[in-house]
Amino acid sequence: MNKLVFSLLILSSAVFSQPNQTSFIPLSVDYSFFKGSENQIYIEVYLSFFEKHLQYAQMDTIFQAEYLASLEINRDDSTIFREFDRRLSEVDSLDYISGQRKFINIFNHSLDYGNYTAKVTVKDLKSPKLGEYFFEFETPMFLHGELALSNIQLCSKIIPDTTKSDFQKNSYLTIPNPENTFSIAQPVLYYYAELYNLEISEKTAGQYTIHCKIMDLENNLVKDYPAKTVEKPGVSAVLVGGHNIVTLPSDTYFFTVEIQDQQSMKTVSSSKRFNFIKPSKQIIVSSDSAGTAVAAHINISEYLQHSEQDLDREFDQLTYITSQEQKSIFQNLDIESKRLFLAKFWQKFDQTPETEINEFKNQYFKLIEYANLNYGSMNKDGWKTDRGRILLTYGIPNEIDRNYMAIDMKPHEIWHYHELEGGSLFVFADLTGFGDFDLLHSTFSRELYQPDWERLVRKTQGGVNFESGPN
């Protein structure tokens, strides 16, 4: 079973590859200001970096990586705050190391109003690798009695949760998105903010209006969401929400929240810059005037000996990572264009194009081989099964609970992905007894949701389900 112990490991997209080791650890850092106690300002600093940049060392039968993250805040050449966070990650195999998953840490501290400098550092404790991020900031002033809005914190997920953790605040689990980047794989822009000094009358608390919109860098309106009127919970309020931005073109934008107090009629607003990335819809294969595929910079040598049947077979295995448009294009190509198509398709995923090895492609076909060996049946290749699809789409799960021997339950597996939407599970079961495990339930938002799945895996005795009552 894959074991992980750390602050948080989160998937940034559905792309997986072998680790790419470098001497420098690139860091993504963001921060937000909130109103603290009395006249102080509360700062939260969010940090993320790719799992692949840590060095995993073998320890007996497992592999370990360990890092030390720190935040240092200085004012007038004096260090006023320094905090360290040491974390450990353990995996059973280096195959578990994904090229696109990230560790996330959070630091927080109360400050007086003023100007500061800060440094975030990540030190790999099993290698000389180091990452540093420097920034300067001036704290805002939340004046007493004046309507005020905190910074907007953009998140990869927000759900109601009272469990105590570094990412829990005001009854919500808020998973930071320090890159402030969203994509097709993560299309919902979640936000968290706090509203202060609402006006409350003696007779009624009253209401406030919240209005969200998205602007481009030239301040042109791109998305205008309907304003909502909300009952005041008191003099302060927590603002949480999410908007699906999948229809936006790839670009940089500003997400803006505007608040109007319906009693005082005062308004306040806050904006946060973010990026949205989606695959280009440009046709991959182009032709010259003679109808010959043009791609002088694309190396298609590995496909020259492939028959058209070989090319079609490989493309079929890409069904989970290709779009419907790509499938339509490929079906209408001749054999030479199919060779070019596949060569260019894999080139886009190559994180180290200067080398001869495409790590992503190698990892993808290793997963296909694994699925065929472990999930196949007499009638179906393993990569075509439900378990094969989930493996190729979301990568290797962090944990697998295998339940094969229960007296009253049919064989089933529960896969845990700690990095999908803050933690998701997938339930597969062999309902027929022939070794075919079907996906019955998942808590991941884009998969089958069937919370009463246990009813389906309970064995029957004499035609009656072990559970009492009707099915």
C-alpha positions as semicolon CSV with decimal commas, in nm:
position;residue;x (nm);y (nm);z (nm)
1;M;0,000;0,000;0,000
2;N;0,126;0,348;-0,080
3;K;0,186;0,549;0,235
4;L;0,205;0,927;0,246
5;V;0,261;1,154;0,545
6;F;0,279;1,526;0,475
7;S;0,089;1,854;0,481
8;L;-0,094;1,794;0,154
9;L;-0,019;1,636;-0,182
10;I;-0,248;1,752;-0,460
11;L;-0,286;1,669;-0,829
12;S;-0,252;1,969;-1,056
13;S;-0,368;1,796;-1,375
14;A;-0,430;1,454;-1,523
15;V;-0,075;1,430;-1,664
16;F;0,164;1,179;-1,506
17;S;0,534;1,119;-1,562
18;Q;0,848;0,989;-1,400
19;P;1,029;1,226;-1,164
20;N;1,248;1,488;-1,329
21;Q;1,525;1,572;-1,086
22;T;1,676;1,922;-1,083
23;S;1,910;2,098;-0,842
24;F;1,667;2,387;-0,786
25;I;1,316;2,344;-0,648
26;P;1,076;2,588;-0,821
27;L;0,822;2,726;-0,572
28;S;0,478;2,881;-0,614
29;V;0,389;3,122;-0,334
30;D;0,083;3,332;-0,263
31;Y;-0,052;3,509;0,045
32;S;-0,369;3,671;0,181
33;F;-0,444;3,924;0,456
34;F;-0,731;3,895;0,703
35;K;-0,841;4,098;1,003
36;G;-0,673;3,978;1,320
37;S;-0,742;4,044;1,684
38;E;-0,751;4,406;1,801
39;N;-0,548;4,615;1,552
40;Q;-0,338;4,336;1,407
41;I;-0,336;4,187;1,057
42;Y;-0,339;3,811;1,002
43;I;-0,131;3,688;0,708
44;E;-0,157;3,344;0,548
45;V;0,126;3,233;0,317
46;Y;0,061;2,943;0,079
47;L;0,339;2,734;-0,074
48;S;0,338;2,459;-0,336
49;F;0,598;2,270;-0,538
50;F;0,613;1,960;-0,753
51;E;0,663;1,624;-0,586
52;K;0,907;1,526;-0,862
53;H;1,164;1,779;-0,740
54;L;1,230;1,586;-0,419
55;Q;1,488;1,309;-0,402
56;Y;1,341;0,975;-0,290
57;A;1,587;0,738;-0,121
58;Q;1,533;0,368;-0,059
59;M;1,487;0,272;0,306
60;D;1,448;-0,105;0,342
61;T;1,138;-0,187;0,134
62;I;1,010;0,170;0,091
63;F;1,127;0,497;-0,061
64;Q;1,137;0,816;0,144
65;A;1,157;1,185;0,068
66;E;1,179;1,451;0,337
67;Y;1,179;1,827;0,319
68;L;1,191;2,130;0,548
69;A;0,972;2,426;0,455
70;S;1,014;2,758;0,631
71;L;0,880;3,113;0,636
72;E;1,086;3,407;0,759
73;I;0,937;3,758;0,796
74;N;1,163;4,060;0,849
75;R;1,106;4,426;0,931
76;D;1,377;4,692;0,946
77;D;1,654;4,433;0,915
78;S;1,517;4,235;1,210
79;T;1,360;3,890;1,190
80;I;1,025;3,906;1,368
81;F;0,892;3,564;1,271
82;R;1,040;3,234;1,162
83;E;0,859;2,900;1,138
84;F;0,968;2,559;1,013
85;D;0,758;2,269;0,888
86;R;0,929;1,933;0,841
87;R;0,744;1,679;0,629
88;L;0,798;1,317;0,526
89;S;0,666;1,127;0,223
90;E;0,688;0,748;0,189
91;V;0,600;0,534;-0,113
92;D;0,635;0,165;-0,185
93;S;0,769;0,222;-0,536
94;L;0,911;0,510;-0,740
95;D;0,631;0,439;-0,987
96;Y;0,406;0,623;-0,742
97;I;0,596;0,946;-0,799
98;S;0,390;1,164;-1,030
99;G;0,538;1,444;-1,236
100;Q;0,237;1,668;-1,182
101;R;0,140;1,630;-0,817
102;K;0,230;1,899;-0,568
103;F;0,299;1,938;-0,200
104;I;0,117;2,226;-0,033
105;N;0,206;2,400;0,294
106;I;0,056;2,695;0,476
107;F;0,206;2,939;0,726
108;N;0,026;3,210;0,923
109;H;0,113;3,488;1,165
110;S;-0,032;3,807;1,317
111;L;0,141;4,135;1,230
112;D;0,122;4,503;1,310
113;Y;0,050;4,742;1,026
114;G;0,362;4,815;0,821
115;N;0,607;4,711;0,549
116;Y;0,784;4,375;0,555
117;T;1,007;4,144;0,356
118;A;0,965;3,766;0,357
119;K;1,142;3,455;0,241
120;V;0,993;3,109;0,181
121;T;1,239;2,821;0,164
122;V;1,213;2,451;0,085
123;K;1,515;2,232;0,162
124;D;1,530;1,872;0,042
125;L;1,672;1,683;0,341
126;K;1,795;1,392;0,127
127;S;1,980;1,597;-0,136
128;P;2,135;1,944;-0,183
129;K;1,822;2,068;-0,361
130;L;1,686;2,402;-0,242
131;G;1,406;2,638;-0,338
132;E;1,369;3,001;-0,226
133;Y;1,107;3,268;-0,286
134;F;1,145;3,632;-0,173
135;F;0,869;3,893;-0,161
136;E;0,784;4,229;-0,005
137;F;0,446;4,337;0,125
138;E;0,260;4,611;0,306
139;T;-0,023;4,507;0,533
140;P;-0,366;4,664;0,470
141;M;-0,554;4,862;0,731
142;F;-0,898;4,743;0,841
143;L;-1,026;5,054;1,012
144;H;-1,270;5,020;1,300
145;G;-1,628;5,073;1,188
146;E;-1,542;5,092;0,817
147;L;-1,686;4,830;0,582
148;A;-1,390;4,619;0,468
149;L;-1,318;4,309;0,260
150;S;-1,016;4,084;0,304
151;N;-0,799;3,959;0,022
152;I;-0,952;3,687;-0,194
153;Q;-0,794;3,345;-0,145
154;L;-0,830;3,128;-0,455
155;C;-0,861;2,758;-0,379
156;S;-0,860;2,427;-0,561
157;K;-1,142;2,309;-0,333
158;I;-1,366;2,437;-0,052
159;I;-1,601;2,210;0,141
160;P;-1,777;2,238;0,479
161;D;-1,554;2,069;0,735
162;T;-1,500;2,115;1,107
163;T;-1,206;1,872;1,127
164;K;-0,905;2,047;1,271
165;S;-0,624;2,086;1,015
166;D;-0,390;2,348;0,872
167;F;-0,639;2,409;0,591
168;Q;-0,954;2,439;0,802
169;K;-1,095;2,780;0,895
170;N;-1,440;2,904;0,988
171;S;-1,594;2,556;0,940
172;Y;-1,451;2,515;0,587
173;L;-1,169;2,306;0,444
174;T;-0,993;2,546;0,207
175;I;-0,729;2,384;-0,016
176;P;-0,505;2,668;-0,140
177;N;-0,414;2,718;-0,505
178;P;-0,087;2,913;-0,472
179;E;-0,037;2,920;-0,851
180;N;-0,381;3,083;-0,896
181;T;-0,407;2,868;-1,208
182;F;-0,708;2,668;-1,324
183;S;-0,752;2,429;-1,616
184;I;-0,981;2,177;-1,784
185;A;-0,877;1,928;-1,515
186;Q;-0,959;2,185;-1,245
187;P;-1,229;2,408;-1,392
188;V;-1,397;2,541;-1,078
189;L;-1,263;2,867;-0,936
190;Y;-1,322;2,840;-0,562
191;Y;-1,278;3,151;-0,350
192;Y;-1,267;3,243;0,019
193;A;-1,286;3,594;0,170
194;E;-1,399;3,767;0,488
195;L;-1,625;4,071;0,523
196;Y;-1,590;4,306;0,822
197;N;-1,787;4,586;0,993
198;L;-2,133;4,532;0,850
199;E;-2,392;4,772;0,987
200;I;-2,644;4,613;1,223
201;S;-2,954;4,802;1,337
202;E;-3,132;4,747;1,667
203;K;-3,437;4,594;1,500
204;T;-3,282;4,379;1,227
205;A;-2,947;4,254;1,112
206;G;-3,031;4,341;0,754
207;Q;-2,876;4,215;0,431
208;Y;-2,579;4,261;0,203
209;T;-2,539;4,199;-0,171
210;I;-2,251;4,004;-0,325
211;H;-2,166;4,046;-0,692
212;C;-1,889;3,847;-0,865
213;K;-1,742;3,911;-1,207
214;I;-1,439;3,830;-1,421
215;M;-1,244;4,097;-1,607
216;D;-0,961;4,070;-1,858
217;L;-0,631;4,255;-1,822
218;E;-0,774;4,554;-2,013
219;N;-1,055;4,577;-1,757
220;N;-1,316;4,452;-2,003
221;L;-1,603;4,252;-1,853
222;V;-1,574;3,883;-1,944
223;K;-1,819;3,714;-1,703
224;D;-2,090;3,881;-1,498
225;Y;-2,250;3,656;-1,237
226;P;-2,593;3,748;-1,097
227;A;-2,580;3,943;-0,772
228;K;-2,710;3,763;-0,462
229;T;-2,864;3,914;-0,150
230;V;-2,759;3,749;0,176
231;E;-2,884;3,785;0,533
232;K;-2,616;3,925;0,762
233;P;-2,494;3,668;1,015
234;G;-2,355;3,950;1,230
235;V;-2,108;4,233;1,192
236;S;-1,875;4,000;1,000
237;A;-1,932;3,734;0,734
238;V;-1,740;3,456;0,562
239;L;-1,768;3,453;0,182
240;V;-1,717;3,120;0,005
241;G;-1,821;3,014;-0,342
242;G;-1,719;2,856;-0,669
243;H;-1,770;2,928;-1,038
244;N;-1,713;2,687;-1,327
245;I;-1,492;2,878;-1,571
246;V;-1,439;2,597;-1,824
247;T;-1,577;2,809;-2,112
248;L;-1,313;3,081;-2,069
249;P;-1,039;3,104;-2,332
250;S;-0,684;3,047;-2,212
251;D;-0,570;3,380;-2,069
252;T;-0,502;3,583;-1,755
253;Y;-0,797;3,743;-1,577
254;F;-0,909;3,920;-1,261
255;F;-1,177;3,771;-1,036
256;T;-1,361;4,049;-0,853
257;V;-1,599;4,037;-0,557
258;E;-1,812;4,346;-0,485
259;I;-2,012;4,386;-0,165
260;Q;-2,282;4,640;-0,083
261;D;-2,422;4,680;0,268
262;Q;-2,796;4,730;0,214
263;Q;-2,832;4,932;0,537
264;S;-2,541;5,175;0,505
265;M;-2,532;5,146;0,122
266;K;-2,153;5,141;0,145
267;T;-1,964;4,927;-0,107
268;V;-1,630;4,752;-0,102
269;S;-1,452;4,525;-0,348
270;S;-1,147;4,304;-0,387
271;S;-0,984;4,145;-0,691
272;K;-0,748;3,852;-0,752
273;R;-0,549;3,775;-1,063
274;F;-0,566;3,419;-1,202
275;N;-0,481;3,215;-1,509
276;F;-0,694;2,970;-1,702
277;I;-0,529;2,713;-1,929
278;K;-0,699;2,483;-2,175
279;P;-0,562;2,273;-2,463
280;S;-0,548;2,446;-2,798
281;K;-0,816;2,342;-3,046
282;Q;-0,581;2,398;-3,338
283;I;-0,566;2,098;-3,571
284;I;-0,245;1,913;-3,498
285;V;-0,155;1,798;-3,849
286;S;-0,111;2,051;-4,130
287;S;-0,046;1,996;-4,501
288;D;0,142;2,179;-4,773
289;S;0,000;2,258;-5,115
290;A;0,083;1,909;-5,240
291;G;-0,108;1,745;-4,957
292;T;0,207;1,620;-4,783
293;A;0,229;1,641;-4,402
294;V;0,459;1,925;-4,295
295;A;0,661;1,874;-3,976
296;A;1,031;1,911;-4,030
297;H;1,092;1,951;-3,656
298;I;0,890;1,644;-3,555
299;N;1,079;1,315;-3,523
300;I;0,860;1,035;-3,661
301;S;1,139;0,778;-3,701
302;E;0,999;0,545;-3,434
303;Y;0,674;0,514;-3,634
304;L;0,823;0,449;-3,977
305;Q;0,801;0,069;-3,934
306;H;0,451;0,080;-3,784
307;S;0,166;-0,054;-3,992
308;E;-0,160;0,137;-3,999
309;Q;-0,306;-0,130;-3,770
310;D;-0,024;-0,061;-3,521
311;L;-0,091;0,312;-3,535
312;D;-0,465;0,263;-3,484
313;R;-0,401;0,030;-3,190
314;E;-0,176;0,286;-3,019
315;F;-0,424;0,566;-3,074
316;D;-0,705;0,352;-2,929
317;Q;-0,500;0,322;-2,610
318;L;-0,494;0,702;-2,584
319;T;-0,872;0,727;-2,561
320;Y;-0,858;0,858;-2,201
321;I;-0,624;1,146;-2,279
322;T;-0,749;1,255;-2,623
323;S;-1,039;1,482;-2,708
324;Q;-1,333;1,399;-2,931
325;E;-1,196;1,645;-3,184
326;Q;-0,862;1,464;-3,194
327;K;-1,040;1,133;-3,242
328;S;-1,238;1,271;-3,534
329;I;-0,922;1,409;-3,694
330;F;-0,724;1,086;-3,654
331;Q;-0,996;0,872;-3,813
332;N;-0,973;1,071;-4,138
333;L;-0,593;1,068;-4,177
334;D;-0,383;0,858;-4,412
335;I;-0,102;0,642;-4,273
336;E;0,172;0,906;-4,307
337;S;-0,041;1,168;-4,134
338;K;-0,123;0,924;-3,855
339;R;0,250;0,876;-3,793
340;L;0,297;1,251;-3,774
341;F;-0,009;1,291;-3,555
342;L;0,118;1,045;-3,292
343;A;0,472;1,184;-3,296
344;K;0,344;1,538;-3,242
345;F;0,088;1,424;-2,985
346;W;0,358;1,274;-2,763
347;Q;0,592;1,567;-2,818
348;K;0,344;1,798;-2,645
349;F;0,372;1,588;-2,327
350;D;0,751;1,564;-2,329
351;Q;0,881;1,756;-2,029
352;T;1,245;1,704;-2,133
353;P;1,246;1,748;-2,512
354;E;1,624;1,786;-2,510
355;T;1,657;1,414;-2,426
356;E;1,564;1,109;-2,632
357;I;1,331;0,976;-2,362
358;N;0,970;1,092;-2,333
359;E;0,905;1,021;-1,966
360;F;0,532;1,078;-1,987
361;K;0,489;0,838;-2,279
362;N;0,698;0,571;-2,106
363;Q;0,496;0,606;-1,786
364;Y;0,166;0,592;-1,972
365;F;0,252;0,263;-2,143
366;K;0,390;0,123;-1,817
367;L;0,047;0,186;-1,667
368;I;-0,117;0,013;-1,965
369;E;0,114;-0,285;-1,918
370;Y;0,035;-0,293;-1,547
371;A;-0,340;-0,274;-1,614
372;N;-0,321;-0,556;-1,869
373;L;-0,130;-0,779;-1,628
374;N;-0,351;-0,713;-1,326
375;Y;-0,698;-0,611;-1,446
376;G;-0,751;-0,801;-1,772
377;S;-0,998;-1,084;-1,824
378;M;-1,067;-1,340;-2,095
379;N;-1,285;-1,092;-2,282
380;K;-1,118;-0,757;-2,217
381;D;-0,771;-0,604;-2,199
382;G;-0,692;-0,456;-1,859
383;W;-0,659;-0,099;-1,986
384;K;-1,017;-0,115;-2,118
385;T;-1,165;-0,205;-1,777
386;D;-1,299;0,044;-1,525
387;R;-0,991;0,004;-1,308
388;G;-0,769;0,051;-1,613
389;R;-0,954;0,368;-1,712
390;I;-0,922;0,522;-1,366
391;L;-0,555;0,426;-1,346
392;L;-0,475;0,586;-1,683
393;T;-0,689;0,892;-1,619
394;Y;-0,588;0,980;-1,262
395;G;-0,267;0,783;-1,209
396;I;-0,167;0,541;-0,937
397;P;-0,386;0,572;-0,625
398;N;-0,229;0,664;-0,293
399;E;-0,394;0,371;-0,117
400;I;-0,592;0,060;-0,215
401;D;-0,816;-0,127;0,028
402;R;-0,860;-0,481;-0,108
403;N;-1,156;-0,677;0,030
404;Y;-1,163;-1,022;-0,124
405;M;-1,234;-1,261;0,164
406;A;-1,532;-1,114;0,349
407;I;-1,800;-1,377;0,408
408;D;-2,095;-1,151;0,340
409;M;-1,941;-0,921;0,076
410;K;-1,845;-0,973;-0,285
411;P;-1,482;-0,896;-0,375
412;H;-1,429;-0,523;-0,397
413;E;-1,157;-0,260;-0,391
414;I;-1,156;0,098;-0,263
415;W;-0,900;0,328;-0,425
416;H;-0,801;0,646;-0,241
417;Y;-0,663;0,953;-0,417
418;H;-0,556;1,212;-0,160
419;E;-0,488;1,471;-0,429
420;L;-0,819;1,470;-0,622
421;E;-1,051;1,745;-0,496
422;G;-0,887;1,729;-0,154
423;G;-0,946;1,352;-0,128
424;S;-1,157;1,118;-0,341
425;L;-1,232;0,747;-0,342
426;F;-1,334;0,498;-0,610
427;V;-1,516;0,171;-0,535
428;F;-1,485;-0,127;-0,771
429;A;-1,656;-0,465;-0,723
430;D;-1,666;-0,806;-0,890
431;L;-2,042;-0,852;-0,902
432;T;-2,043;-1,152;-1,136
433;G;-1,766;-1,362;-0,982
434;F;-1,565;-1,371;-1,308
435;G;-1,297;-1,121;-1,201
436;D;-1,448;-0,818;-1,375
437;F;-1,440;-0,525;-1,132
438;D;-1,693;-0,255;-1,221
439;L;-1,684;0,102;-1,090
440;L;-1,979;0,132;-0,851
441;H;-1,920;0,461;-0,677
442;S;-1,683;0,758;-0,652
443;T;-1,676;1,078;-0,451
444;F;-1,490;1,251;-0,736
445;S;-1,726;1,501;-0,896
446;R;-1,685;1,373;-1,254
447;E;-1,747;1,005;-1,183
448;L;-2,039;0,780;-1,091
449;Y;-2,189;0,876;-0,754
450;Q;-2,376;0,590;-0,586
451;P;-2,340;0,623;-0,206
452;D;-2,547;0,309;-0,138
453;W;-2,291;0,092;-0,320
454;E;-2,258;-0,145;-0,020
455;R;-2,605;-0,277;-0,092
456;L;-2,481;-0,399;-0,430
457;V;-2,181;-0,591;-0,296
458;R;-2,356;-0,772;-0,014
459;K;-2,395;-1,141;-0,091
460;T;-2,742;-1,289;-0,093
461;Q;-2,844;-1,605;0,087
462;G;-3,136;-1,800;-0,052
463;G;-3,228;-1,504;-0,270
464;V;-3,255;-1,270;0,029
465;N;-3,004;-0,993;0,085
466;F;-2,826;-1,001;0,420
467;E;-2,948;-0,650;0,486
468;S;-3,297;-0,625;0,631
469;G;-3,566;-0,446;0,441
470;P;-3,624;-0,405;0,068
471;N;-3,331;-0,345;-0,169
